[in-house]
């Protein structure tokens, strides 16, 4: 738009909302400005040059201008569409859930480089690395909560201080580790040594190696249940995209 200052920014489309006949409102996650809303005029037209960039889970570069409280798209170019997700409905459904979850913990127009990096890495793990959704889901959930300020204390039992607790349990409401004999009520989720090691890897390990672990089916089930309980206890809300993922055979919440 002539005479209006423009910005060039990269963002991931967390959500797209159809409006009017050919327009969309995009919720973008950017490193510099966090979560922003963008009106993409004509994005639903077949001949729109940035139609591909304006779809959910598209990583794109945008030229925007601002008018009052809204950003408007002038140009858009696709950087990554995560094609591997779009060939696997279950992985795609998990990607939508990861985006909704990230949107929930992100503040409007506040820088969010770590949250953006975490979401991009999670989508890449599903799309290119073909990591199992049932492993990606709990790791993504727990690490996202850490980045959002809800990091659990998983280094030792809160009661007796043992770093190698017998029958470890995660208190979902408090985000603390307890051994069974030190647990007195509360919403707790039983772990095992294997799932506890995975939890510590997720919370304290190198973010670049977040998904580089394997678990037995029982240990993965325990980790998944603990992650789901912890997330619900901290955020106290449901997610429609999680319901869709579960309907496709995803790990059910406890």
Order of alpha helices (4+ residues) and beta strands (2+ residues): beta-beta-beta-beta-beta-alpha-alpha-alpha-alpha-beta-beta-beta-alpha-alpha-alpha
